[in-house]
Amino acid sequence: MKAIVTGGAGFIGSHLVDHLVTLGIQVLVLDNMASGHLRHLHPLASIQYVDIGSNEAMQHIVGYKPNVVFHLAAQTDVQKSLVDPQYDADVNIGGTINVLEACRKANVRKMIFASSSAVYGNVLKRKVSEKEKIAPISYYGSSKAASEAYIRLYHQLYGIPYTILRFSNVFGPRQTAKGEGGVIAVFLKHIHENKTLFVHGDGNQTRDFIYVKDVVRALMAAIVRGDQEIYHVSTSRKTSINQLVAMLTRIHGGSLEILHTTSNIGDIKHSCLSNRKISRQLLWQPSVELTAGLSDTYAFTKREFDSQGGVSVEASRD
């Protein structure tokens, strides 16, 4: 079996590549390294340094003729999407169309797309199902929703099989302190640097945090199941930012300086996704509790920080 992972040197992509390689699957990564790190890429995976919207990316997909394409490459920073919506659309919508065209030409058996809870916007429900109306409040959420529409249309017109996975707030080792759902990475960076934790608003806003290795398991489950379906990859449990800070304080083992600031434009107040559908149809369930995932991530980021001589990985890279 052959697989292509766009964004495979990034946070979620590199964990997926690790899993694919351990199963003996041939993997080609397409990544422009805008947020990826070569040190996280499995040595048995091949990589081409290309923009996902480029003709070169299309040629690599067509030439490689993969059985499955995992399309994870994206611009994931909500605030950046508000500052530069054209760039957000070029990467997320244009890049997805380019991948779809390549899948059509290469007769790919299936495309699996990483979407987001951001497509819903602010929904005043305890848990959101896949049937909920899409109403994004950021350009990032809009670009993900538009990408989903193109994927469905490409199936209708050309028969390309797909599964769309809408992730809740993914966290875990290798996540950089930016992008969608990166609050845990941001907090951990500040903790290790002995800096203040900035909480936007009153801290009562809630998120559904899902550990990256559980996300990888969902991506793998979608290879053979869930054709032409949309699923939530989530824990179906909400955690407030204040609760998150309390958990991190306990893990850190010392007091933390907290400062509340104004809320960000485009930020969702509450987000919790129902995972009933994916549980029934893909036989998937989250397996890592939030406290365990936070402890593992804290330990990983501390090792990374110490290995750089007390300098954050992002700072050392710039």
C-alpha positions as CSV (number, residue, x, y, z in Angstrom):
1,M,0.0,0.0,0.0
2,K,1.2,3.5,-0.8
3,A,0.1,6.7,1.0
4,I,0.7,10.4,0.5
5,V,0.4,12.7,3.6
6,T,0.2,16.4,2.8
7,G,1.6,18.3,5.7
8,G,3.3,15.1,6.9
9,A,6.2,16.9,8.6
10,G,3.8,18.9,10.8
11,F,2.2,18.2,14.1
12,I,-0.5,15.7,13.3
13,G,1.0,14.6,10.0
14,S,4.3,13.5,11.5
15,H,2.5,11.3,14.0
16,L,0.4,9.8,11.2
17,V,3.5,9.1,9.1
18,D,5.1,7.3,12.1
19,H,2.1,5.0,12.4
20,L,1.9,4.3,8.6
21,V,5.6,3.5,8.4
22,T,5.4,1.1,11.3
23,L,2.7,-0.8,9.4
24,G,5.0,-1.2,6.4
25,I,3.1,1.3,4.3
26,Q,5.1,3.3,1.8
27,V,4.8,7.0,2.6
28,L,5.5,10.1,0.6
29,V,5.2,13.4,2.4
30,L,4.4,16.7,0.6
31,D,5.3,19.7,2.8
32,N,6.7,23.2,2.3
33,M,8.0,23.2,5.9
34,A,6.1,26.4,6.8
35,S,5.3,24.8,10.1
36,G,6.8,21.3,9.8
37,H,10.0,20.0,11.3
38,L,12.3,17.6,9.5
39,R,13.5,16.1,12.9
40,H,9.9,14.8,13.5
41,L,9.8,13.0,10.1
42,H,10.3,9.3,10.2
43,P,13.5,8.3,8.3
44,L,11.8,5.7,6.2
45,A,9.3,8.2,4.8
46,S,10.1,10.1,1.6
47,I,9.5,13.9,1.4
48,Q,9.1,16.5,-1.4
49,Y,9.4,20.1,-0.4
50,V,6.5,21.7,-2.3
51,D,3.6,24.0,-1.7
52,I,0.4,22.0,-1.7
53,G,-1.2,24.4,-4.3
54,S,1.7,24.0,-6.8
55,N,1.9,22.2,-10.0
56,E,4.9,20.3,-8.6
57,A,2.7,18.9,-5.8
58,M,0.1,17.7,-8.4
59,Q,2.9,16.0,-10.4
60,H,4.2,14.2,-7.4
61,I,0.7,12.8,-6.5
62,V,0.0,11.8,-10.1
63,G,3.4,10.2,-10.4
64,Y,3.4,8.4,-7.1
65,K,-0.1,6.9,-7.7
66,P,-1.0,6.4,-4.0
67,N,-3.8,4.3,-2.8
68,V,-4.8,6.9,-0.3
69,V,-4.1,10.6,0.2
70,F,-4.3,12.1,3.7
71,H,-4.8,15.9,3.1
72,L,-3.6,17.6,6.3
73,A,-1.6,20.5,4.9
74,A,-3.3,23.7,5.8
75,Q,-3.1,27.3,7.1
76,T,-4.4,26.7,10.6
77,D,-4.1,30.0,12.4
78,V,-7.5,31.6,13.0
79,Q,-6.1,35.0,13.7
80,K,-3.8,34.9,10.7
81,S,-6.8,34.0,8.5
82,L,-8.5,37.2,9.7
83,V,-5.4,39.3,8.9
84,D,-4.8,37.7,5.5
85,P,-7.9,35.9,4.2
86,Q,-6.5,35.7,0.7
87,Y,-3.5,33.6,1.9
88,D,-5.8,31.5,4.0
89,A,-8.0,30.8,1.0
90,D,-5.1,30.2,-1.4
91,V,-3.6,27.5,0.9
92,N,-6.7,25.9,2.3
93,I,-9.2,26.1,-0.6
94,G,-6.7,26.3,-3.5
95,G,-4.5,23.6,-2.0
96,T,-7.5,21.3,-1.6
97,I,-8.6,21.8,-5.2
98,N,-5.1,21.0,-6.4
99,V,-5.0,17.8,-4.4
100,L,-8.4,16.8,-5.6
101,E,-7.4,17.4,-9.2
102,A,-4.3,15.2,-8.6
103,C,-6.4,12.5,-7.0
104,R,-8.7,12.5,-10.1
105,K,-5.8,12.2,-12.5
106,A,-4.1,9.5,-10.4
107,N,-7.3,7.5,-9.8
108,V,-6.7,7.6,-6.0
109,R,-8.8,5.1,-4.1
110,K,-9.6,7.5,-1.3
111,M,-8.9,11.0,0.0
112,I,-9.1,11.6,3.8
113,F,-9.5,15.2,4.7
114,A,-8.6,16.9,8.0
115,S,-11.4,19.5,8.7
116,S,-12.2,21.3,11.8
117,S,-14.9,22.2,14.4
118,A,-14.3,25.8,13.3
119,V,-16.8,25.2,10.5
120,Y,-19.7,25.5,13.1
121,G,-18.9,28.8,14.6
122,N,-20.7,29.6,17.9
123,V,-23.3,26.9,18.5
124,L,-25.4,27.2,21.6
125,K,-25.7,23.5,22.2
126,R,-24.1,21.2,24.8
127,K,-22.8,18.9,22.1
128,V,-22.7,19.5,18.3
129,S,-23.6,16.7,15.9
130,E,-22.5,16.3,12.3
131,K,-26.0,17.4,11.2
132,E,-25.5,20.9,12.7
133,K,-25.7,23.9,10.4
134,I,-22.3,25.2,9.3
135,A,-21.9,28.9,10.3
136,P,-18.1,29.7,10.6
137,I,-17.1,33.0,12.3
138,S,-13.5,33.1,10.9
139,Y,-12.0,32.9,7.4
140,Y,-10.2,29.7,8.6
141,G,-13.5,28.1,9.4
142,S,-14.9,29.3,6.1
143,S,-12.0,27.9,4.1
144,K,-12.4,24.5,5.7
145,A,-16.2,24.5,5.0
146,A,-15.5,25.5,1.3
147,S,-12.9,22.7,1.0
148,E,-15.5,20.2,2.3
149,A,-17.9,21.4,-0.4
150,Y,-15.3,20.9,-3.1
151,I,-14.6,17.4,-1.9
152,R,-18.2,16.5,-2.0
153,L,-18.6,17.9,-5.5
154,Y,-15.5,16.1,-6.8
155,H,-17.1,12.9,-5.6
156,Q,-20.4,13.7,-7.4
157,L,-18.6,14.6,-10.6
158,Y,-15.7,12.2,-10.7
159,G,-16.5,9.5,-8.1
160,I,-13.5,10.2,-5.9
161,P,-14.1,8.4,-2.5
162,Y,-13.6,10.5,0.6
163,T,-14.0,10.7,4.3
164,I,-14.0,14.1,6.1
165,L,-12.9,14.2,9.7
166,R,-13.7,17.3,11.7
167,F,-11.2,17.5,14.5
168,S,-11.9,19.2,17.8
169,N,-8.9,20.9,19.5
170,V,-6.0,18.5,18.9
171,F,-3.0,18.6,21.2
172,G,0.1,16.6,22.0
173,P,3.8,16.4,21.4
174,R,5.3,18.3,18.4
175,Q,2.6,20.9,18.4
176,T,3.9,24.4,17.8
177,A,2.6,27.4,19.8
178,K,0.5,28.7,17.1
179,G,-2.4,27.7,14.9
180,E,-5.9,26.4,15.6
181,G,-6.3,24.8,19.0
182,G,-2.8,25.6,20.0
183,V,-3.6,27.0,23.5
184,I,-2.0,24.0,25.2
185,A,1.2,24.4,23.2
186,V,1.2,28.2,23.9
187,F,0.7,27.7,27.7
188,L,3.4,25.0,27.9
189,K,5.9,27.2,26.0
190,H,5.2,30.0,28.5
191,I,5.4,27.7,31.5
192,H,8.9,26.4,30.4
193,E,10.1,30.0,29.7
194,N,8.7,31.1,33.1
195,K,6.4,33.6,31.5
196,T,2.9,34.8,32.2
197,L,0.0,32.7,30.8
198,F,-2.4,35.0,29.0
199,V,-6.1,33.9,29.1
200,H,-8.3,35.6,26.6
201,G,-11.6,36.7,28.2
202,D,-12.9,35.3,31.5
203,G,-11.4,31.8,30.8
204,N,-14.9,30.2,31.0
205,Q,-14.8,29.4,27.3
206,T,-14.7,25.7,26.7
207,R,-12.9,23.3,24.3
208,D,-13.0,19.6,23.4
209,F,-9.3,18.6,23.6
210,I,-8.3,15.4,21.8
211,Y,-4.9,13.8,22.0
212,V,-3.0,13.5,18.7
213,K,-2.5,9.8,18.8
214,D,-6.2,9.3,19.1
215,V,-6.6,11.5,16.0
216,V,-4.1,9.2,14.2
217,R,-6.2,6.2,15.1
218,A,-9.3,7.9,13.6
219,L,-7.4,8.7,10.4
220,M,-6.4,5.1,10.1
221,A,-9.9,3.8,10.7
222,A,-11.1,6.0,7.8
223,I,-9.0,4.1,5.2
224,V,-11.4,1.2,5.0
225,R,-14.6,2.7,6.4
226,G,-16.7,5.8,6.3
227,D,-16.8,6.5,2.5
228,Q,-18.6,9.7,1.7
229,E,-19.2,10.5,5.4
230,I,-18.3,13.3,7.8
231,Y,-17.2,12.4,11.3
232,H,-16.2,14.2,14.5
233,V,-12.9,13.2,16.0
234,S,-13.4,14.3,19.6
235,T,-13.8,13.3,23.2
236,S,-17.3,14.8,23.6
237,R,-16.1,16.3,26.8
238,K,-15.8,20.1,27.4
239,T,-13.0,21.7,29.4
240,S,-12.8,25.4,30.2
241,I,-9.6,27.3,29.8
242,N,-9.6,27.9,33.5
243,Q,-9.8,24.2,34.2
244,L,-7.0,23.6,31.7
245,V,-4.8,26.1,33.6
246,A,-5.5,24.4,36.8
247,M,-4.5,21.0,35.4
248,L,-1.3,22.4,34.0
249,T,-0.5,24.1,37.3
250,R,-0.8,20.7,39.1
251,I,1.4,19.0,36.5
252,H,4.0,21.7,36.6
253,G,4.1,21.5,40.4
254,G,4.3,25.2,41.1
255,S,2.4,28.4,40.9
256,L,1.8,30.1,37.5
257,E,1.2,33.8,36.8
258,I,-2.1,34.2,35.0
259,L,-3.3,37.4,33.3
260,H,-6.7,37.8,31.7
261,T,-6.9,39.8,28.5
262,T,-9.5,40.7,25.9
263,S,-11.1,38.0,23.8
264,N,-9.9,37.5,20.3
265,I,-12.1,38.2,17.3
266,G,-13.1,35.0,15.6
267,D,-12.7,32.8,18.7
268,I,-15.5,30.4,19.4
269,K,-16.9,30.7,22.9
270,H,-17.9,27.0,23.4
271,S,-17.0,23.9,21.4
272,C,-17.8,20.3,22.1
273,L,-18.4,17.7,19.4
274,S,-20.4,14.6,19.7
275,N,-18.5,11.4,18.7
276,R,-21.4,9.0,18.6
277,K,-21.4,8.6,14.8
278,I,-17.7,7.8,14.5
279,S,-18.0,5.4,17.5
280,R,-20.8,3.5,15.8
281,Q,-19.6,3.5,12.2
282,L,-15.8,3.5,12.4
283,L,-15.6,1.7,15.7
284,W,-13.4,4.4,17.1
285,Q,-13.2,5.8,20.6
286,P,-10.7,8.2,22.3
287,S,-8.4,6.3,24.6
288,V,-6.2,9.0,26.2
289,E,-7.6,10.9,29.1
290,L,-6.9,14.7,29.1
291,T,-4.7,14.6,32.2
292,A,-2.6,11.8,30.8
293,G,-2.2,13.5,27.5
294,L,-1.2,16.8,29.2
295,S,1.4,15.0,31.3
296,D,3.0,13.4,28.3
297,T,2.9,16.6,26.3
298,Y,4.4,18.6,29.3
299,A,7.2,16.1,29.5
300,F,7.9,16.2,25.8
301,T,8.0,20.0,25.6
302,K,10.2,20.2,28.7
303,R,12.7,17.8,27.1
304,E,12.7,19.9,23.9
305,F,13.1,23.1,25.8
306,D,16.0,21.7,27.9
307,S,17.7,20.3,24.8
308,Q,17.8,23.7,23.3
309,G,19.5,25.1,26.3
310,G,16.4,26.8,27.7
311,V,15.4,28.3,24.4
312,S,12.0,27.4,22.8
313,V,12.2,25.3,19.7
314,E,10.3,27.9,17.6
315,A,12.7,30.7,18.8
316,S,15.8,28.6,18.0
317,R,14.4,27.9,14.5
318,D,13.7,31.5,13.6
